[in-house]
């Protein structure tokens, strides 16, 4: 078998509908399997609770130690 006959045989095999269908189905199932393996559901984000009052400590910051008046 010479090279031209081999090339013609390869082209005719690759053009066959059964080979094309098998290649497409193989790629599809590999992609589907890869998706299933790597899929991870993200946990739901915690919702912020609405509070009626703000804490007093957060509303008024404490003075720095340098700025506090000296007590004698």
Predicted model as a PDB file, atoms N, CA, C, CB and O in Angstrom, pLDDT in the B-factor column:
MODEL        1                                                                  
ATOM      1  N   UNK A   1       0.851  -1.165   0.000  1.00 84.00           N  
ATOM      2  CA  UNK A   1       0.000   0.000   0.000  1.00 84.00           C  
ATOM      3  C   UNK A   1       0.902   1.234   0.000  1.00 84.00           C  
ATOM      4  CB  UNK A   1      -0.971  -0.005   1.224  1.00 84.00           C  
ATOM      5  O   UNK A   1       1.765   1.375   0.866  1.00 84.00           O  
ATOM      6  N   UNK A   2       0.705   2.105  -0.949  1.00 94.00           N  
ATOM      7  CA  UNK A   2       1.519   3.319  -1.009  1.00 94.00           C  
ATOM      8  C   UNK A   2       0.853   4.450  -0.221  1.00 94.00           C  
ATOM      9  CB  UNK A   2       1.745   3.747  -2.476  1.00 94.00           C  
ATOM     10  O   UNK A   2      -0.243   4.279   0.312  1.00 94.00           O  
ATOM     11  N   UNK A   3       1.512   5.589  -0.152  1.00 95.00           N  
ATOM     12  CA  UNK A   3       1.069   6.700   0.700  1.00 95.00           C  
ATOM     13  C   UNK A   3      -0.223   7.327   0.201  1.00 95.00           C  
ATOM     14  CB  UNK A   3       2.151   7.763   0.779  1.00 95.00           C  
ATOM     15  O   UNK A   3      -1.048   7.742   1.016  1.00 95.00           O  
ATOM     16  N   UNK A   4      -0.424   7.407  -1.087  1.00 95.00           N  
ATOM     17  CA  UNK A   4      -1.661   8.018  -1.602  1.00 95.00           C  
ATOM     18  C   UNK A   4      -2.877   7.162  -1.264  1.00 95.00           C  
ATOM     19  CB  UNK A   4      -1.569   8.219  -3.126  1.00 95.00           C  
ATOM     20  O   UNK A   4      -3.936   7.691  -0.927  1.00 95.00           O  
ATOM     21  N   UNK A   5      -2.729   5.853  -1.353  1.00 95.00           N  
ATOM     22  CA  UNK A   5      -3.842   4.973  -1.001  1.00 95.00           C  
ATOM     23  C   UNK A   5      -4.144   5.068   0.495  1.00 95.00           C  
ATOM     24  CB  UNK A   5      -3.523   3.513  -1.394  1.00 95.00           C  
ATOM     25  O   UNK A   5      -5.304   5.015   0.903  1.00 95.00           O  
ATOM     26  N   UNK A   6      -3.105   5.207   1.304  1.00 95.00           N  
ATOM     27  CA  UNK A   6      -3.296   5.339   2.746  1.00 95.00           C  
ATOM     28  C   UNK A   6      -3.997   6.651   3.100  1.00 95.00           C  
ATOM     29  CB  UNK A   6      -1.951   5.254   3.466  1.00 95.00           C  
ATOM     30  O   UNK A   6      -4.869   6.675   3.967  1.00 95.00           O  
ATOM     31  N   UNK A   7      -3.619   7.736   2.433  1.00 95.00           N  
ATOM     32  CA  UNK A   7      -4.259   9.035   2.672  1.00 95.00           C  
ATOM     33  C   UNK A   7      -5.719   8.984   2.251  1.00 95.00           C  
ATOM     34  CB  UNK A   7      -3.521  10.161   1.911  1.00 95.00           C  
ATOM     35  O   UNK A   7      -6.585   9.503   2.955  1.00 95.00           O  
ATOM     36  N   UNK A   8      -6.004   8.360   1.103  1.00 96.00           N  
ATOM     37  CA  UNK A   8      -7.388   8.248   0.645  1.00 96.00           C  
ATOM     38  C   UNK A   8      -8.225   7.412   1.619  1.00 96.00           C  
ATOM     39  CB  UNK A   8      -7.435   7.627  -0.760  1.00 96.00           C  
ATOM     40  O   UNK A   8      -9.387   7.727   1.871  1.00 96.00           O  
ATOM     41  N   UNK A   9      -7.637   6.362   2.155  1.00 95.00           N  
ATOM     42  CA  UNK A   9      -8.337   5.528   3.122  1.00 95.00           C  
ATOM     43  C   UNK A   9      -8.638   6.310   4.406  1.00 95.00           C  
ATOM     44  CB  UNK A   9      -7.508   4.276   3.442  1.00 95.00           C  
ATOM     45  O   UNK A   9      -9.743   6.223   4.942  1.00 95.00           O  
ATOM     46  N   UNK A  10      -7.659   7.071   4.897  1.00 95.00           N  
ATOM     47  CA  UNK A  10      -7.867   7.874   6.112  1.00 95.00           C  
ATOM     48  C   UNK A  10      -8.948   8.927   5.910  1.00 95.00           C  
ATOM     49  CB  UNK A  10      -6.561   8.551   6.533  1.00 95.00           C  
ATOM     50  O   UNK A  10      -9.771   9.148   6.799  1.00 95.00           O  
ATOM     51  N   UNK A  11      -8.955   9.569   4.766  1.00 95.00           N  
ATOM     52  CA  UNK A  11      -9.969  10.581   4.474  1.00 95.00           C  
ATOM     53  C   UNK A  11     -11.354   9.949   4.388  1.00 95.00           C  
ATOM     54  CB  UNK A  11      -9.637  11.313   3.164  1.00 95.00           C  
ATOM     55  O   UNK A  11     -12.321  10.516   4.898  1.00 95.00           O  
ATOM     56  N   UNK A  12     -11.464   8.812   3.766  1.00 96.00           N  
ATOM     57  CA  UNK A  12     -12.770   8.162   3.661  1.00 96.00           C  
ATOM     58  C   UNK A  12     -13.268   7.669   5.023  1.00 96.00           C  
ATOM     59  CB  UNK A  12     -12.697   6.992   2.677  1.00 96.00           C  
ATOM     60  O   UNK A  12     -14.471   7.670   5.282  1.00 96.00           O  
ATOM     61  N   UNK A  13     -12.351   7.251   5.883  1.00 95.00           N  
ATOM     62  CA  UNK A  13     -12.753   6.828   7.237  1.00 95.00           C  
ATOM     63  C   UNK A  13     -13.220   8.037   8.035  1.00 95.00           C  
ATOM     64  CB  UNK A  13     -11.580   6.115   7.972  1.00 95.00           C  
ATOM     65  O   UNK A  13     -14.243   7.966   8.716  1.00 95.00           O  
ATOM     66  N   UNK A  14     -12.488   9.144   7.965  1.00 93.00           N  
ATOM     67  CA  UNK A  14     -12.861  10.331   8.719  1.00 93.00           C  
ATOM     68  C   UNK A  14     -14.151  10.970   8.222  1.00 93.00           C  
ATOM     69  CB  UNK A  14     -11.751  11.335   8.661  1.00 93.00           C  
ATOM     70  O   UNK A  14     -14.827  11.646   8.998  1.00 93.00           O  
ATOM     71  N   UNK A  15     -14.508  10.784   6.980  1.00 95.00           N  
ATOM     72  CA  UNK A  15     -15.743  11.329   6.425  1.00 95.00           C  
ATOM     73  C   UNK A  15     -16.955  10.458   6.707  1.00 95.00           C  
ATOM     74  CB  UNK A  15     -15.598  11.515   4.946  1.00 95.00           C  
ATOM     75  O   UNK A  15     -18.085  10.881   6.463  1.00 95.00           O  
ATOM     76  N   UNK A  16     -16.746   9.265   7.210  1.00 96.00           N  
ATOM     77  CA  UNK A  16     -17.855   8.346   7.478  1.00 96.00           C  
ATOM     78  C   UNK A  16     -18.724   8.894   8.609  1.00 96.00           C  
ATOM     79  CB  UNK A  16     -17.324   6.934   7.839  1.00 96.00           C  
ATOM     80  O   UNK A  16     -18.206   9.384   9.612  1.00 96.00           O  
ATOM     81  N   UNK A  17     -20.031   8.812   8.447  1.00 96.00           N  
ATOM     82  CA  UNK A  17     -20.981   9.376   9.395  1.00 96.00           C  
ATOM     83  C   UNK A  17     -20.893   8.666  10.753  1.00 96.00           C  
ATOM     84  CB  UNK A  17     -22.407   9.279   8.836  1.00 96.00           C  
ATOM     85  O   UNK A  17     -21.110   9.296  11.788  1.00 96.00           O  
ATOM     86  N   UNK A  18     -20.582   7.384  10.763  1.00 97.00           N  
ATOM     87  CA  UNK A  18     -20.489   6.647  12.028  1.00 97.00           C  
ATOM     88  C   UNK A  18     -19.305   7.126  12.859  1.00 97.00           C  
ATOM     89  CB  UNK A  18     -20.365   5.142  11.763  1.00 97.00           C  
ATOM     90  O   UNK A  18     -19.398   7.204  14.084  1.00 97.00           O  
ATOM     91  N   UNK A  19     -18.192   7.447  12.200  1.00 96.00           N  
ATOM     92  CA  UNK A  19     -17.016   7.937  12.912  1.00 96.00           C  
ATOM     93  C   UNK A  19     -17.283   9.333  13.468  1.00 96.00           C  
ATOM     94  CB  UNK A  19     -15.782   7.954  11.983  1.00 96.00           C  
ATOM     95  O   UNK A  19     -16.910   9.627  14.604  1.00 96.00           O  
ATOM     96  N   UNK A  20     -17.919  10.186  12.688  1.00 96.00           N  
ATOM     97  CA  UNK A  20     -18.244  11.544  13.129  1.00 96.00           C  
ATOM     98  C   UNK A  20     -19.205  11.492  14.310  1.00 96.00           C  
ATOM     99  CB  UNK A  20     -18.856  12.367  11.971  1.00 96.00           C  
ATOM    100  O   UNK A  20     -19.023  12.218  15.288  1.00 96.00           O  
ATOM    101  N   UNK A  21     -20.233  10.636  14.229  1.00 97.00           N  
ATOM    102  CA  UNK A  21     -21.205  10.509  15.314  1.00 97.00           C  
ATOM    103  C   UNK A  21     -20.540   9.994  16.584  1.00 97.00           C  
ATOM    104  CB  UNK A  21     -22.349   9.576  14.902  1.00 97.00           C  
ATOM    105  O   UNK A  21     -20.796  10.506  17.674  1.00 97.00           O  
ATOM    106  N   UNK A  22     -19.698   8.995  16.447  1.00 97.00           N  
ATOM    107  CA  UNK A  22     -19.009   8.448  17.615  1.00 97.00           C  
ATOM    108  C   UNK A  22     -18.097   9.496  18.258  1.00 97.00           C  
ATOM    109  CB  UNK A  22     -18.191   7.208  17.220  1.00 97.00           C  
ATOM    110  O   UNK A  22     -18.010   9.557  19.485  1.00 97.00           O  
ATOM    111  N   UNK A  23     -17.429  10.307  17.471  1.00 97.00           N  
ATOM    112  CA  UNK A  23     -16.537  11.340  18.008  1.00 97.00           C  
ATOM    113  C   UNK A  23     -17.336  12.413  18.740  1.00 97.00           C  
ATOM    114  CB  UNK A  23     -15.704  11.978  16.879  1.00 97.00           C  
ATOM    115  O   UNK A  23     -16.941  12.850  19.821  1.00 97.00           O  
ATOM    116  N   UNK A  24     -18.451  12.836  18.162  1.00 98.00           N  
ATOM    117  CA  UNK A  24     -19.285  13.857  18.800  1.00 98.00           C  
ATOM    118  C   UNK A  24     -19.870  13.339  20.112  1.00 98.00           C  
ATOM    119  CB  UNK A  24     -20.416  14.296  17.854  1.00 98.00           C  
ATOM    120  O   UNK A  24     -19.854  14.050  21.117  1.00 98.00           O  
ATOM    121  N   UNK A  25     -20.380  12.120  20.115  1.00 98.00           N  
ATOM    122  CA  UNK A  25     -20.945  11.545  21.334  1.00 98.00           C  
ATOM    123  C   UNK A  25     -19.876  11.348  22.410  1.00 98.00           C  
ATOM    124  CB  UNK A  25     -21.624  10.212  21.021  1.00 98.00           C  
ATOM    125  O   UNK A  25     -20.143  11.564  23.592  1.00 98.00           O  
ATOM    126  N   UNK A  26     -18.690  10.948  22.015  1.00 98.00           N  
ATOM    127  CA  UNK A  26     -17.604  10.773  22.977  1.00 98.00           C  
ATOM    128  C   UNK A  26     -17.236  12.102  23.626  1.00 98.00           C  
ATOM    129  CB  UNK A  26     -16.376  10.160  22.294  1.00 98.00           C  
ATOM    130  O   UNK A  26     -17.078  12.178  24.844  1.00 98.00           O  
ATOM    131  N   UNK A  27     -17.101  13.136  22.824  1.00 98.00           N  
ATOM    132  CA  UNK A  27     -16.778  14.466  23.356  1.00 98.00           C  
ATOM    133  C   UNK A  27     -17.891  14.946  24.285  1.00 98.00           C  
ATOM    134  CB  UNK A  27     -16.563  15.482  22.203  1.00 98.00           C  
ATOM    135  O   UNK A  27     -17.610  15.521  25.336  1.00 98.00           O  
ATOM    136  N   UNK A  28     -19.154  14.718  23.909  1.00 98.00           N  
ATOM    137  CA  UNK A  28     -20.282  15.139  24.738  1.00 98.00           C  
ATOM    138  C   UNK A  28     -20.275  14.434  26.089  1.00 98.00           C  
ATOM    139  CB  UNK A  28     -21.600  14.868  24.018  1.00 98.00           C  
ATOM    140  O   UNK A  28     -20.434  15.088  27.120  1.00 98.00           O  
ATOM    141  N   UNK A  29     -20.094  13.118  26.108  1.00 97.00           N  
ATOM    142  CA  UNK A  29     -20.134  12.386  27.368  1.00 97.00           C  
ATOM    143  C   UNK A  29     -18.926  12.695  28.252  1.00 97.00           C  
ATOM    144  CB  UNK A  29     -20.204  10.894  27.098  1.00 97.00           C  
ATOM    145  O   UNK A  29     -19.048  12.709  29.477  1.00 97.00           O  
ATOM    146  N   UNK A  30     -17.786  12.940  27.659  1.00 97.00           N  
ATOM    147  CA  UNK A  30     -16.616  13.325  28.457  1.00 97.00           C  
ATOM    148  C   UNK A  30     -16.846  14.704  29.080  1.00 97.00           C  
ATOM    149  CB  UNK A  30     -15.326  13.328  27.581  1.00 97.00           C  
ATOM    150  O   UNK A  30     -16.510  14.921  30.244  1.00 97.00           O  
ATOM    151  N   UNK A  31     -17.413  15.630  28.316  1.00 97.00           N  
ATOM    152  CA  UNK A  31     -17.707  16.961  28.847  1.00 97.00           C  
ATOM    153  C   UNK A  31     -18.756  16.895  29.952  1.00 97.00           C  
ATOM    154  CB  UNK A  31     -18.184  17.888  27.725  1.00 97.00           C  
ATOM    155  O   UNK A  31     -18.629  17.576  30.970  1.00 97.00           O  
ATOM    156  N   UNK A  32     -19.783  16.088  29.759  1.00 96.00           N  
ATOM    157  CA  UNK A  32     -20.823  15.926  30.774  1.00 96.00           C  
ATOM    158  C   UNK A  32     -20.251  15.318  32.053  1.00 96.00           C  
ATOM    159  CB  UNK A  32     -21.962  15.049  30.236  1.00 96.00           C  
ATOM    160  O   UNK A  32     -20.561  15.779  33.151  1.00 96.00           O  
ATOM    161  N   UNK A  33     -19.432  14.304  31.920  1.00 95.00           N  
ATOM    162  CA  UNK A  33     -18.803  13.689  33.089  1.00 95.00           C  
ATOM    163  C   UNK A  33     -17.892  14.658  33.806  1.00 95.00           C  
ATOM    164  CB  UNK A  33     -18.020  12.460  32.683  1.00 95.00           C  
ATOM    165  O   UNK A  33     -17.869  14.684  35.037  1.00 95.00           O  
ATOM    166  N   UNK A  34     -17.146  15.451  33.072  1.00 94.00           N  
ATOM    167  CA  UNK A  34     -16.261  16.446  33.661  1.00 94.00           C  
ATOM    168  C   UNK A  34     -17.067  17.496  34.423  1.00 94.00           C  
ATOM    169  CB  UNK A  34     -15.405  17.113  32.574  1.00 94.00           C  
ATOM    170  O   UNK A  34     -16.652  17.927  35.499  1.00 94.00           O  
ATOM    171  N   UNK A  35     -18.201  17.908  33.887  1.00 93.00           N  
ATOM    172  CA  UNK A  35     -19.069  18.876  34.553  1.00 93.00           C  
ATOM    173  C   UNK A  35     -19.627  18.307  35.855  1.00 93.00           C  
ATOM    174  CB  UNK A  35     -20.216  19.291  33.626  1.00 93.00           C  
ATOM    175  O   UNK A  35     -19.650  18.997  36.874  1.00 93.00           O  
ATOM    176  N   UNK A  36     -20.070  17.066  35.827  1.00 92.00           N  
ATOM    177  CA  UNK A  36     -20.649  16.437  37.015  1.00 92.00           C  
ATOM    178  C   UNK A  36     -19.596  16.286  38.109  1.00 92.00           C  
ATOM    179  CB  UNK A  36     -21.250  15.063  36.661  1.00 92.00           C  
ATOM    180  O   UNK A  36     -19.894  16.493  39.286  1.00 92.00           O  
ATOM    181  N   UNK A  37     -18.383  15.931  37.739  1.00 91.00           N  
ATOM    182  CA  UNK A  37     -17.328  15.738  38.725  1.00 91.00           C  
ATOM    183  C   UNK A  37     -16.928  17.063  39.372  1.00 91.00           C  
ATOM    184  CB  UNK A  37     -16.111  15.079  38.076  1.00 91.00           C  
ATOM    185  O   UNK A  37     -16.687  17.108  40.578  1.00 91.00           O  
ATOM    186  N   UNK A  38     -16.854  18.139  38.594  1.00 90.00           N  
ATOM    187  CA  UNK A  38     -16.376  19.413  39.107  1.00 90.00           C  
ATOM    188  C   UNK A  38     -17.479  20.290  39.683  1.00 90.00           C  
ATOM    189  CB  UNK A  38     -15.674  20.153  38.024  1.00 90.00           C  
ATOM    190  O   UNK A  38     -17.171  21.328  40.268  1.00 90.00           O  
ATOM    191  N   UNK A  39     -18.739  19.924  39.546  1.00 88.00           N  
ATOM    192  CA  UNK A  39     -19.843  20.767  40.016  1.00 88.00           C  
ATOM    193  C   UNK A  39     -19.874  20.800  41.531  1.00 88.00           C  
ATOM    194  CB  UNK A  39     -21.188  20.263  39.470  1.00 88.00           C  
ATOM    195  O   UNK A  39     -19.837  19.757  42.184  1.00 88.00           O  
ATOM    196  N   UNK A  40     -19.942  21.992  42.086  1.00 82.00           N  
ATOM    197  CA  UNK A  40     -20.094  22.183  43.527  1.00 82.00           C  
ATOM    198  C   UNK A  40     -21.110  23.279  43.738  1.00 82.00           C  
ATOM    199  CB  UNK A  40     -18.734  22.534  44.215  1.00 82.00           C  
ATOM    200  O   UNK A  40     -20.977  24.379  43.203  1.00 82.00           O  
ATOM    201  N   UNK A  41     -22.125  22.972  44.522  1.00 79.00           N  
ATOM    202  CA  UNK A  41     -23.138  23.967  44.816  1.00 79.00           C  
ATOM    203  C   UNK A  41     -22.583  24.915  45.872  1.00 79.00           C  
ATOM    204  CB  UNK A  41     -24.462  23.301  45.294  1.00 79.00           C  
ATOM    205  O   UNK A  41     -22.070  24.478  46.903  1.00 79.00           O  
ATOM    206  N   UNK A  42     -22.687  26.194  45.614  1.00 80.00           N  
ATOM    207  CA  UNK A  42     -22.194  27.184  46.554  1.00 80.00           C  
ATOM    208  C   UNK A  42     -23.153  27.286  47.729  1.00 80.00           C  
ATOM    209  CB  UNK A  42     -22.017  28.554  45.869  1.00 80.00           C  
ATOM    210  O   UNK A  42     -24.370  27.245  47.546  1.00 80.00           O  
ATOM    211  N   UNK A  43     -22.615  27.418  48.927  1.00 82.00           N  
ATOM    212  CA  UNK A  43     -23.513  27.554  50.078  1.00 82.00           C  
ATOM    213  C   UNK A  43     -24.246  28.891  50.023  1.00 82.00           C  
ATOM    214  CB  UNK A  43     -22.725  27.428  51.403  1.00 82.00           C  
ATOM    215  O   UNK A  43     -23.704  29.869  49.507  1.00 82.00           O  
ATOM    216  N   UNK A  44     -25.460  28.946  50.542  1.00 81.00           N  
ATOM    217  CA  UNK A  44     -26.198  30.214  50.500  1.00 81.00           C  
ATOM    218  C   UNK A  44     -25.526  31.261  51.378  1.00 81.00           C  
ATOM    219  CB  UNK A  44     -27.655  30.007  50.948  1.00 81.00           C  
ATOM    220  O   UNK A  44     -24.996  30.947  52.445  1.00 81.00           O  
ATOM    221  N   UNK A  45     -25.553  32.496  50.922  1.00 84.00           N  
ATOM    222  CA  UNK A  45     -24.953  33.581  51.679  1.00 84.00           C  
ATOM    223  C   UNK A  45     -25.853  33.921  52.863  1.00 84.00           C  
ATOM    224  CB  UNK A  45     -24.724  34.825  50.782  1.00 84.00           C  
ATOM    225  O   UNK A  45     -27.075  33.977  52.721  1.00 84.00           O  
ATOM    226  N   UNK A  46     -25.258  34.146  54.020  1.00 85.00           N  
ATOM    227  CA  UNK A  46     -26.095  34.504  55.174  1.00 85.00           C  
ATOM    228  C   UNK A  46     -26.691  35.893  54.979  1.00 85.00           C  
ATOM    229  CB  UNK A  46     -25.273  34.452  56.489  1.00 85.00           C  
ATOM    230  O   UNK A  46     -26.016  36.825  54.541  1.00 85.00           O  
ATOM    231  N   UNK A  47     -27.957  36.003  55.311  1.00 84.00           N  
ATOM    232  CA  UNK A  47     -28.632  37.291  55.168  1.00 84.00           C  
ATOM    233  C   UNK A  47     -28.333  38.153  56.388  1.00 84.00           C  
ATOM    234  CB  UNK A  47     -30.163  37.101  54.991  1.00 84.00           C  
ATOM    235  O   UNK A  47     -28.244  37.660  57.513  1.00 84.00           O  
ATOM    236  N   UNK A  48     -28.181  39.445  56.142  1.00 84.00           N  
ATOM    237  CA  UNK A  48     -27.922  40.363  57.238  1.00 84.00           C  
ATOM    238  C   UNK A  48     -29.218  40.598  58.003  1.00 84.00           C  
ATOM    239  CB  UNK A  48     -27.332  41.701  56.719  1.00 84.00           C  
ATOM    240  O   UNK A  48     -30.271  40.850  57.417  1.00 84.00           O  
ATOM    241  N   UNK A  49     -29.113  40.509  59.321  1.00 81.00           N  
ATOM    242  CA  UNK A  49     -30.285  40.744  60.160  1.00 81.00           C  
ATOM    243  C   UNK A  49     -30.444  42.237  60.380  1.00 81.00           C  
ATOM    244  CB  UNK A  49     -30.164  39.998  61.516  1.00 81.00           C  
ATOM    245  O   UNK A  49     -29.476  42.951  60.642  1.00 81.00           O  
ATOM    246  N   UNK A  50     -31.669  42.690  60.268  1.00 78.00           N  
ATOM    247  CA  UNK A  50     -31.957  44.096  60.516  1.00 78.00           C  
ATOM    248  C   UNK A  50     -32.163  44.281  62.011  1.00 78.00           C  
ATOM    249  CB  UNK A  50     -33.208  44.574  59.710  1.00 78.00           C  
ATOM    250  O   UNK A  50     -33.050  43.663  62.600  1.00 78.00           O  
ATOM    251  N   UNK A  51     -31.355  45.121  62.617  1.00 72.00           N  
ATOM    252  CA  UNK A  51     -31.484  45.350  64.049  1.00 72.00           C  
ATOM    253  C   UNK A  51     -32.240  46.655  64.286  1.00 72.00           C  
ATOM    254  CB  UNK A  51     -30.090  45.387  64.731  1.00 72.00           C  
ATOM    255  O   UNK A  51     -32.115  47.611  63.520  1.00 72.00           O  
ATOM    256  N   UNK A  52     -33.030  46.674  65.366  1.00 65.00           N  
ATOM    257  CA  UNK A  52     -33.829  47.861  65.689  1.00 65.00           C  
ATOM    258  C   UNK A  52     -32.953  48.966  66.261  1.00 65.00           C  
ATOM    259  CB  UNK A  52     -34.945  47.507  66.685  1.00 65.00           C  
ATOM    260  O   UNK A  52     -33.201  50.145  66.007  1.00 65.00           O  
ATOM    261  N   UNK A  53     -31.929  48.600  67.031  1.00 64.00           N  
ATOM    262  CA  UNK A  53     -31.063  49.587  67.658  1.00 64.00           C  
ATOM    263  C   UNK A  53     -29.618  49.308  67.286  1.00 64.00           C  
ATOM    264  CB  UNK A  53     -31.241  49.582  69.186  1.00 64.00           C  
ATOM    265  O   UNK A  53     -29.203  48.165  67.097  1.00 64.00           O  
ATOM    266  N   UNK A  54     -28.870  50.398  67.190  1.00 58.00           N  
ATOM    267  CA  UNK A  54     -27.435  50.252  66.983  1.00 58.00           C  
ATOM    268  C   UNK A  54     -26.775  50.242  68.347  1.00 58.00           C  
ATOM    269  CB  UNK A  54     -26.859  51.394  66.080  1.00 58.00           C  
ATOM    270  O   UNK A  54     -27.217  50.967  69.238  1.00 58.00           O  
ATOM    271  N   UNK A  55     -25.756  49.464  68.540  1.00 58.00           N  
ATOM    272  CA  UNK A  55     -25.068  49.482  69.839  1.00 58.00           C  
ATOM    273  C   UNK A  55     -24.430  50.839  70.093  1.00 58.00           C  
ATOM    274  CB  UNK A  55     -23.997  48.377  69.903  1.00 58.00           C  
ATOM    275  O   UNK A  55     -23.908  51.470  69.175  1.00 58.00           O  
ATOM    276  N   UNK A  56     -24.476  51.282  71.345  1.00 55.00           N  
ATOM    277  CA  UNK A  56     -23.951  52.604  71.702  1.00 55.00           C  
ATOM    278  C   UNK A  56     -22.439  52.674  71.537  1.00 55.00           C  
ATOM    279  CB  UNK A  56     -24.329  52.953  73.136  1.00 55.00           C  
ATOM    280  O   UNK A  56     -21.902  53.728  71.198  1.00 55.00           O  
ATOM    281  N   UNK A  57     -21.759  51.579  71.768  1.00 53.00           N  
ATOM    282  CA  UNK A  57     -20.302  51.590  71.657  1.00 53.00           C  
ATOM    283  C   UNK A  57     -19.857  51.817  70.212  1.00 53.00           C  
ATOM    284  CB  UNK A  57     -19.721  50.277  72.185  1.00 53.00           C  
ATOM    285  O   UNK A  57     -18.831  52.449  69.960  1.00 53.00           O  
ATOM    286  N   UNK A  58     -20.621  51.304  69.290  1.00 56.00           N  
ATOM    287  CA  UNK A  58     -20.249  51.489  67.895  1.00 56.00           C  
ATOM    288  C   UNK A  58     -20.582  52.891  67.412  1.00 56.00           C  
ATOM    289  CB  UNK A  58     -20.945  50.461  67.024  1.00 56.00           C  
ATOM    290  O   UNK A  58     -19.926  53.401  66.503  1.00 56.00           O  
ATOM    291  N   UNK A  59     -21.599  53.527  68.010  1.00 55.00           N  
ATOM    292  CA  UNK A  59     -22.019  54.849  67.562  1.00 55.00           C  
ATOM    293  C   UNK A  59     -21.026  55.927  68.006  1.00 55.00           C  
ATOM    294  CB  UNK A  59     -23.417  55.167  68.096  1.00 55.00           C  
ATOM    295  O   UNK A  59     -20.727  56.846  67.244  1.00 55.00           O  
ATOM    296  N   UNK A  60     -20.516  55.815  69.236  1.00 61.00           N  
ATOM    297  CA  UNK A  60     -19.561  56.805  69.724  1.00 61.00           C  
ATOM    298  C   UNK A  60     -18.220  56.127  69.966  1.00 61.00           C  
ATOM    299  CB  UNK A  60     -20.076  57.487  71.021  1.00 61.00           C  
ATOM    300  O   UNK A  60     -18.104  55.298  70.868  1.00 61.00           O  
ATOM    301  N   UNK A  61     -17.223  56.462  69.188  1.00 61.00           N  
ATOM    302  CA  UNK A  61     -15.928  55.813  69.386  1.00 61.00           C  
ATOM    303  C   UNK A  61     -15.274  56.265  70.690  1.00 61.00           C  
ATOM    304  CB  UNK A  61     -15.000  56.109  68.204  1.00 61.00           C  
ATOM    305  O   UNK A  61     -15.422  57.412  71.112  1.00 61.00           O  
ATOM    306  N   UNK A  62     -14.561  55.357  71.306  1.00 62.00           N  
ATOM    307  CA  UNK A  62     -13.870  55.662  72.557  1.00 62.00           C  
ATOM    308  C   UNK A  62     -12.674  56.559  72.260  1.00 62.00           C  
ATOM    309  CB  UNK A  62     -13.417  54.358  73.279  1.00 62.00           C  
ATOM    310  O   UNK A  62     -12.008  56.381  71.240  1.00 62.00           O  
ATOM    311  N   UNK A  63     -12.393  57.522  73.138  1.00 60.00           N  
ATOM    312  CA  UNK A  63     -11.228  58.393  72.907  1.00 60.00           C  
ATOM    313  C   UNK A  63      -9.928  57.615  73.073  1.00 60.00           C  
ATOM    314  CB  UNK A  63     -11.248  59.594  73.874  1.00 60.00           C  
ATOM    315  O   UNK A  63      -9.861  56.620  73.795  1.00 60.00           O  
ATOM    316  N   UNK A  64      -8.931  58.083  72.403  1.00 65.00           N  
ATOM    317  CA  UNK A  64      -7.626  57.436  72.482  1.00 65.00           C  
ATOM    318  C   UNK A  64      -7.031  57.670  73.864  1.00 65.00           C  
ATOM    319  CB  UNK A  64      -6.674  57.966  71.378  1.00 65.00           C  
ATOM    320  O   UNK A  64      -7.371  58.655  74.519  1.00 65.00           O  
ATOM    321  N   UNK A  65      -6.147  56.781  74.319  1.00 64.00           N  
ATOM    322  CA  UNK A  65      -5.562  56.953  75.651  1.00 64.00           C  
ATOM    323  C   UNK A  65      -4.803  58.269  75.803  1.00 64.00           C  
ATOM    324  CB  UNK A  65      -4.634  55.803  75.952  1.00 64.00           C  
ATOM    325  O   UNK A  65      -4.720  58.802  76.910  1.00 64.00           O  
ATOM    326  N   UNK A  66      -4.256  58.796  74.726  1.00 68.00           N  
ATOM    327  CA  UNK A  66      -3.514  60.049  74.804  1.00 68.00           C  
ATOM    328  C   UNK A  66      -4.439  61.234  75.074  1.00 68.00           C  
ATOM    329  CB  UNK A  66      -2.735  60.279  73.513  1.00 68.00           C  
ATOM    330  O   UNK A  66      -4.051  62.199  75.733  1.00 68.00           O  
ATOM    331  N   UNK A  67      -5.660  61.151  74.561  1.00 60.00           N  
ATOM    332  CA  UNK A  67      -6.576  62.266  74.650  1.00 60.00           C  
ATOM    333  C   UNK A  67      -7.389  62.267  75.932  1.00 60.00           C  
ATOM    334  CB  UNK A  67      -7.490  62.256  73.480  1.00 60.00           C  
ATOM    335  O   UNK A  67      -8.081  63.248  76.203  1.00 60.00           O  
ATOM    336  N   UNK A  68      -7.336  61.219  76.725  1.00 62.00           N  
ATOM    337  CA  UNK A  68      -8.122  61.160  77.945  1.00 62.00           C  
ATOM    338  C   UNK A  68      -7.546  62.142  78.974  1.00 62.00           C  
ATOM    339  CB  UNK A  68      -8.145  59.715  78.513  1.00 62.00           C  
ATOM    340  O   UNK A  68      -6.328  62.254  79.114  1.00 62.00           O  
ATOM    341  N   UNK A  69      -8.423  62.849  79.687  1.00 63.00           N  
ATOM    342  CA  UNK A  69      -7.928  63.780  80.722  1.00 63.00           C  
ATOM    343  C   UNK A  69      -7.326  63.021  81.894  1.00 63.00           C  
ATOM    344  CB  UNK A  69      -9.065  64.694  81.223  1.00 63.00           C  
ATOM    345  O   UNK A  69      -7.804  61.949  82.263  1.00 63.00           O  
ATOM    346  N   UNK A  70      -6.305  63.571  82.456  1.00 64.00           N  
ATOM    347  CA  UNK A  70      -5.631  62.941  83.602  1.00 64.00           C  
ATOM    348  C   UNK A  70      -6.440  63.192  84.848  1.00 64.00           C  
ATOM    349  CB  UNK A  70      -4.185  63.477  83.776  1.00 64.00           C  
ATOM    350  O   UNK A  70      -6.886  64.313  85.092  1.00 64.00           O  
ATOM    351  N   UNK A  71      -6.632  62.156  85.639  1.00 70.00           N  
ATOM    352  CA  UNK A  71      -7.360  62.289  86.890  1.00 70.00           C  
ATOM    353  C   UNK A  71      -6.380  62.270  88.035  1.00 70.00           C  
ATOM    354  CB  UNK A  71      -8.407  61.175  87.050  1.00 70.00           C  
ATOM    355  O   UNK A  71      -5.510  61.401  88.102  1.00 70.00           O  
ATOM    356  N   UNK A  72      -6.515  63.231  88.946  1.00 58.00           N  
ATOM    357  CA  UNK A  72      -5.617  63.295  90.088  1.00 58.00           C  
ATOM    358  C   UNK A  72      -6.381  63.222  91.368  1.00 58.00           C  
ATOM    359  CB  UNK A  72      -4.791  64.550  90.055  1.00 58.00           C  
ATOM    360  O   UNK A  72      -5.785  63.262  92.445  1.00 58.00           O  
TER     361      UNK A  72                                                      
ENDMDL                                                                          
END                                                                             
